[in-house]
Amino acid sequence: MRVVAAMSGGVDSAVAASRAIEAGHDVVGVHLALSQSPEAVRAGSRGCCSLEDSADARRVADKLGIPFYVWDFSDRFKADVIDDFVDSYAIGETPNPCLRCNEKIKFEALLDRSIALGFDAVATGHYARLEDGVMRRGIDANKDQSYVLGVLTDEQLAHCMFPVGDTVKPEIREEAKDAGFGVASKPDSHDICFIPDGRTQAFLGNKIGLRPGLMKDSAGETVAEHEGVYGFTIGQRKGLGLPREGLDGQPRYVTDINAATGTVTVGSREDLQVREIIADRLKRLDPAKHGREFECDVQVRAHGGVVPAIARLVDDPDPVTPAGREKREDEKPWRLELELLEPLEGVARGQAAVVYQRDPEGDILLGSGTIRHTA
């Protein structure tokens, strides 16, 4: 097969490209230019968009003896990831930009261009396993990235390869070292790549501006003022600007965000517990595959937040989502209702609810939805 190896400049994508070659594929390395000002992204920021990352990817491609190209998707990245991130926070949601990047850039823009140019598949360094259209968690539980791939469609998965998902990270680093890759000991990416200094609240403040509002407790009493709901996330404890703890002396957490009224509600840790989730923008979930009701595990964060649940696929003829956005033509006409058999804390609108089926050979990813309501 003719394969595009997405090379971020990190160790995982380097080994993925190497393994694709070893498997006998005709491989071309591609680095995605996502920043409109890559020179402004701090080297060593542990992101994936700096000039340093591009140079690292090129050196690995040279070592492998494969063609290497840089494809500029910075305009799409700004519209589909950065602007979406800002817009979501502005309406009180908590988005996952890495998940949106996978959905819109790595497995839509990149894959579409690759197929159009005559390639058969895209290989990435994600820790997940894919065989015959069935995606399972990566072998390395500490590095499993199947959650951020929950937004992919069956059509996209048919053109995907994840060569490192069957190996634990320390062995990947050893393999890279043995191959002579200079990125063998390079730190993993952790920062939001377009906020390399890590000051998310300041970034959002510059984009959205001041939108003062009130912070209230669970009884509706005003306890503080704030400069904008974008400065808060569900489950947040630190940085609330409160003069004191609750009347019972216990810590207070953000339990609700209402962007329409500018109200941030705080309460006890018990107030954070969620037992019901409603999600839309479903990917892969289809009554024809799973039935209308089935048992599953649901994960609501990239690392952690996994509980057993009863999933129900319910007709949703409303043309407008609970977030007030008109549905796209390609969105499925039903929503996902999850009855959690164990409570979860810190579940926020805008996060992805990714659904798995337990399996002794590795949990199988069934699909996902975007969280719109919790109770």
C-alpha angles and dihedrals in degrees: 000000000000106000135189110213109207102220114194095176093257133114097254096056090043092057091042090057091046092051092048088056092047088053089062100256126143099244133196120185119227128185117199115227101209104158119081087208106031091166088064093057109096115246110242091023089135090237126110107240107073127111086245090061092050091051091048091052092050092051091052091049090051090050090052092046095233131133114266130204138174114221116199112224095153095120093051091044091055093048100039102034113018097037091042089051092052095043092050094052090047090062094045100264129131108223129190107227094191090056091048090048091054091048100045106025115023097035102027111029095030096040094045092052092045093052091045089055092052101262120141102211148000120234120203137176096245117138100238135104125234127184127160091345093308115121120202133180116274117265091243103073091194092056102033109142100178089112093068089046092056089097094066123108128227089252092055094046089055087068100040134101126189104187098175100048094096094058136069118243099249089057090049090055091049091050090051091049092050089050091053096244112161090214093064093110098029112133118253120258113262109148124086094259095224092049100049094164090058094232096132096162092052090048092052092044091056091049100041104026129212116328104169119205144153133275113214136183125235090272091057096252117142111243102169146344127247139195098233142341089242088077092069141063131191110272094023115148107166126066096026094132093228119156093219145358122268122296088263090056092246125127119268126225135193105263102169140014122201109186093181092063097025090238124149114192123206128194146144126306088256088060089062094065115115126193101168131049130184118196137178135182087070122197122202093341107125131161088223089063104035106016123239095291131028143153118255147146117254126206121195102179134045090247119028132343097111122151137156116261147170110243124206127186108211129187111256111187093166108118090210125067123228086258090061095251121133112243119248120240092248094056117107119252096238140065133223120244116192124195104198114217089200123033121254127207130215097023110162136189111257095037120115121250104210116195125213137184115220114242131168090229091054133306113284118228109228101178145282148247136199113253112243103161139018134187 
